[in-house]
Amino acid sequence: MDHKCDVCGFEIESKNANPDLKEDYQGKTYNFCCPLCQATFKTLPEQFVTHAANQ
């Protein structure tokens, strides 16, 4: 299963996904393409929770 980065929308192939680039927030797992997107999410998670729900 492929995923999209929950910050920038970049497509992440499951075979290339880095298991360290995930965060659990309010019972849901969010995936990221890079450490910068992960750090951005950690700073403002509410902004991206709403965005991810609308994708």
N, CA, C and O atoms as a GROMACS GRO file, in nm:
protein
  220
    1MET      N    1   0.084  -0.118   0.000
    1MET     CA    2   0.000   0.000   0.000
    1MET      C    3   0.088   0.125   0.000
    1MET      O    4   0.182   0.134   0.079
    2ASP      N    5   0.059   0.217  -0.086
    2ASP     CA    6   0.133   0.342  -0.091
    2ASP      C    7   0.064   0.446  -0.004
    2ASP      O    8  -0.056   0.438   0.022
    3HIS      N    9   0.141   0.543   0.040
    3HIS     CA   10   0.090   0.649   0.126
    3HIS      C   11   0.130   0.783   0.067
    3HIS      O   12   0.214   0.790  -0.023
    4LYS      N   13   0.069   0.889   0.119
    4LYS     CA   14   0.110   1.025   0.086
    4LYS      C   15   0.162   1.089   0.213
    4LYS      O   16   0.114   1.062   0.323
    5CYS      N   17   0.260   1.175   0.196
    5CYS     CA   18   0.310   1.253   0.309
    5CYS      C   19   0.196   1.341   0.358
    5CYS      O   20   0.134   1.413   0.279
    6ASP      N   21   0.168   1.336   0.486
    6ASP     CA   22   0.056   1.412   0.541
    6ASP      C   23   0.086   1.561   0.556
    6ASP      O   24   0.000   1.637   0.602
    7VAL      N   25   0.206   1.604   0.518
    7VAL     CA   26   0.238   1.746   0.520
    7VAL      C   27   0.239   1.803   0.379
    7VAL      O   28   0.170   1.902   0.351
    8CYS      N   29   0.316   1.743   0.289
    8CYS     CA   30   0.332   1.801   0.155
    8CYS      C   31   0.257   1.726   0.045
    8CYS      O   32   0.244   1.777  -0.066
    9GLY      N   33   0.207   1.605   0.075
    9GLY     CA   34   0.132   1.529  -0.024
    9GLY      C   35   0.217   1.443  -0.116
    9GLY      O   36   0.163   1.377  -0.205
   10PHE      N   37   0.349   1.441  -0.097
   10PHE     CA   38   0.439   1.360  -0.179
   10PHE      C   39   0.403   1.212  -0.164
   10PHE      O   40   0.380   1.165  -0.052
   11GLU      N   41   0.397   1.140  -0.275
   11GLU     CA   42   0.363   0.998  -0.270
   11GLU      C   43   0.482   0.916  -0.219
   11GLU      O   44   0.595   0.932  -0.265
   12ILE      N   45   0.454   0.829  -0.123
   12ILE     CA   46   0.556   0.745  -0.061
   12ILE      C   47   0.524   0.599  -0.095
   12ILE      O   48   0.418   0.549  -0.058
   13GLU      N   49   0.616   0.532  -0.164
   13GLU     CA   50   0.597   0.390  -0.194
   13GLU      C   51   0.627   0.310  -0.068
   13GLU      O   52   0.727   0.336   0.000
   14SER      N   53   0.542   0.216  -0.037
   14SER     CA   54   0.559   0.136   0.086
   14SER      C   55   0.696   0.070   0.093
   14SER      O   56   0.755   0.063   0.201
   15LYS      N   57   0.746   0.022  -0.019
   15LYS     CA   58   0.876  -0.047  -0.018
   15LYS      C   59   0.990   0.048   0.015
   15LYS      O   60   1.097   0.004   0.058
   16ASN      N   61   0.971   0.179  -0.004
   16ASN     CA   62   1.075   0.278   0.024
   16ASN      C   63   1.048   0.358   0.151
   16ASN      O   64   1.126   0.446   0.186
   17ALA      N   65   0.940   0.328   0.219
   17ALA     CA   66   0.902   0.407   0.338
   17ALA      C   67   0.999   0.386   0.453
   17ALA      O   68   1.040   0.273   0.481
   18ASN      N   69   1.035   0.493   0.518
   18ASN     CA   70   1.123   0.488   0.635
   18ASN      C   71   1.034   0.475   0.758
   18ASN      O   72   0.954   0.564   0.785
   19PRO      N   73   1.047   0.367   0.835
   19PRO     CA   74   0.960   0.348   0.952
   19PRO      C   75   0.978   0.454   1.060
   19PRO      O   76   0.892   0.469   1.146
   20ASP      N   77   1.089   0.527   1.057
   20ASP     CA   78   1.110   0.634   1.154
   20ASP      C   79   1.034   0.761   1.118
   20ASP      O   80   1.021   0.851   1.202
   21LEU      N   81   0.982   0.770   0.995
   21LEU     CA   82   0.912   0.890   0.951
   21LEU      C   83   0.761   0.874   0.965
   21LEU      O   84   0.686   0.894   0.869
   22LYS      N   85   0.719   0.838   1.084
   22LYS     CA   86   0.577   0.822   1.118
   22LYS      C   87   0.554   0.883   1.254
   22LYS      O   88   0.644   0.884   1.338
   23GLU      N   89   0.434   0.933   1.276
   23GLU     CA   90   0.395   0.984   1.407
   23GLU      C   91   0.253   0.938   1.436
   23GLU      O   92   0.167   0.940   1.347
   24ASP      N   93   0.229   0.896   1.558
   24ASP     CA   94   0.093   0.867   1.602
   24ASP      C   95   0.040   0.990   1.672
   24ASP      O   96   0.105   1.046   1.760
   25TYR      N   97  -0.079   1.032   1.632
   25TYR     CA   98  -0.140   1.152   1.691
   25TYR      C   99  -0.290   1.128   1.699
   25TYR      O  100  -0.355   1.102   1.598
   26GLN      N  101  -0.344   1.138   1.817
   26GLN     CA  102  -0.487   1.120   1.843
   26GLN      C  103  -0.540   0.991   1.781
   26GLN      O  104  -0.648   0.990   1.720
   27GLY      N  105  -0.465   0.883   1.797
   27GLY     CA  106  -0.510   0.751   1.753
   27GLY      C  107  -0.492   0.721   1.605
   27GLY      O  108  -0.538   0.617   1.558
   28LYS      N  109  -0.427   0.808   1.531
   28LYS     CA  110  -0.405   0.787   1.388
   28LYS      C  111  -0.256   0.798   1.359
   28LYS      O  112  -0.185   0.875   1.424
   29THR      N  113  -0.209   0.720   1.262
   29THR     CA  114  -0.069   0.725   1.221
   29THR      C  115  -0.056   0.815   1.100
   29THR      O  116  -0.128   0.801   1.002
   30TYR      N  117   0.038   0.908   1.107
   30TYR     CA  118   0.067   1.002   0.999
   30TYR      C  119   0.204   0.969   0.941
   30TYR      O  120   0.298   0.940   1.015
   31ASN      N  121   0.214   0.973   0.808
   31ASN     CA  122   0.336   0.936   0.736
   31ASN      C  123   0.401   1.060   0.675
   31ASN      O  124   0.334   1.156   0.638
   32PHE      N  125   0.534   1.056   0.667
   32PHE     CA  126   0.608   1.170   0.615
   32PHE      C  127   0.714   1.124   0.517
   32PHE      O  128   0.766   1.013   0.527
   33CYS      N  129   0.746   1.212   0.422
   33CYS     CA  130   0.846   1.178   0.320
   33CYS      C  131   0.987   1.212   0.364
   33CYS      O  132   1.084   1.158   0.310
   34CYS      N  133   1.000   1.301   0.464
   34CYS     CA  134   1.134   1.344   0.507
   34CYS      C  135   1.129   1.397   0.650
   34CYS      O  136   1.021   1.427   0.702
   35PRO      N  137   1.243   1.408   0.715
   35PRO     CA  138   1.247   1.460   0.852
   35PRO      C  139   1.193   1.602   0.865
   35PRO      O  140   1.137   1.637   0.969
   36LEU      N  141   1.208   1.685   0.762
   36LEU     CA  142   1.157   1.822   0.768
   36LEU      C  143   1.004   1.823   0.778
   36LEU      O  144   0.948   1.897   0.858
   37CYS      N  145   0.938   1.741   0.698
   37CYS     CA  146   0.791   1.733   0.705
   37CYS      C  147   0.747   1.678   0.841
   37CYS      O  148   0.648   1.725   0.897
   38GLN      N  149   0.819   1.581   0.893
   38GLN     CA  150   0.787   1.525   1.024
   38GLN      C  151   0.801   1.633   1.132
   38GLN      O  152   0.714   1.644   1.219
   39ALA      N  153   0.907   1.712   1.127
   39ALA     CA  154   0.928   1.819   1.226
   39ALA      C  155   0.820   1.926   1.213
   39ALA      O  156   0.774   1.980   1.314
   40THR      N  157   0.780   1.957   1.090
   40THR     CA  158   0.674   2.056   1.068
   40THR      C  159   0.544   2.007   1.131
   40THR      O  160   0.474   2.084   1.196
   41PHE      N  161   0.513   1.879   1.111
   41PHE     CA  162   0.392   1.821   1.170
   41PHE      C  163   0.397   1.829   1.323
   41PHE      O  164   0.299   1.866   1.386
   42LYS      N  165   0.511   1.795   1.381
   42LYS     CA  166   0.524   1.797   1.527
   42LYS      C  167   0.501   1.937   1.583
   42LYS      O  168   0.451   1.952   1.694
   43THR      N  169   0.538   2.040   1.507
   43THR     CA  170   0.522   2.178   1.551
   43THR      C  171   0.376   2.223   1.546
   43THR      O  172   0.328   2.290   1.638
   44LEU      N  173   0.304   2.186   1.439
   44LEU     CA  174   0.166   2.230   1.419
   44LEU      C  175   0.075   2.115   1.378
   44LEU      O  176   0.017   2.119   1.269
   45PRO      N  177   0.060   2.013   1.460
   45PRO     CA  178  -0.016   1.895   1.417
   45PRO      C  179  -0.161   1.925   1.380
   45PRO      O  180  -0.214   1.865   1.286
   46GLU      N  181  -0.227   2.014   1.450
   46GLU     CA  182  -0.368   2.042   1.422
   46GLU      C  183  -0.389   2.092   1.279
   46GLU      O  184  -0.492   2.063   1.217
   47GLN      N  185  -0.293   2.165   1.227
   47GLN     CA  186  -0.303   2.216   1.090
   47GLN      C  187  -0.309   2.101   0.990
   47GLN      O  188  -0.380   2.109   0.890
   48PHE      N  189  -0.235   1.995   1.016
   48PHE     CA  190  -0.225   1.885   0.922
   48PHE      C  191  -0.327   1.775   0.947
   48PHE      O  192  -0.360   1.699   0.855
   49VAL      N  193  -0.379   1.765   1.069
   49VAL     CA  194  -0.485   1.668   1.097
   49VAL      C  195  -0.607   1.704   1.013
   49VAL      O  196  -0.668   1.616   0.953
   50THR      N  197  -0.642   1.830   1.008
   50THR     CA  198  -0.756   1.876   0.927
   50THR      C  199  -0.727   1.854   0.780
   50THR      O  200  -0.815   1.808   0.706
   51HIS      N  201  -0.605   1.884   0.735
   51HIS     CA  202  -0.566   1.868   0.595
   51HIS      C  203  -0.572   1.721   0.554
   51HIS      O  204  -0.625   1.689   0.448
   52ALA      N  205  -0.520   1.632   0.637
   52ALA     CA  206  -0.518   1.489   0.605
   52ALA      C  207  -0.659   1.432   0.598
   52ALA      O  208  -0.686   1.345   0.515
   53ALA      N  209  -0.748   1.479   0.683
   53ALA     CA  210  -0.886   1.430   0.684
   53ALA      C  211  -0.960   1.467   0.556
   53ALA      O  212  -1.054   1.398   0.516
   54ASN      N  213  -0.918   1.575   0.491
   54ASN     CA  214  -0.984   1.621   0.369
   54ASN      C  215  -0.926   1.561   0.242
   54ASN      O  216  -0.977   1.589   0.134
   55GLN      N  217  -0.822   1.479   0.253
   55GLN     CA  218  -0.762   1.419   0.133
   55GLN      C  219  -0.834   1.294   0.093
   55GLN      O  220  -0.797   1.230  -0.005
   0.00000   0.00000   0.00000
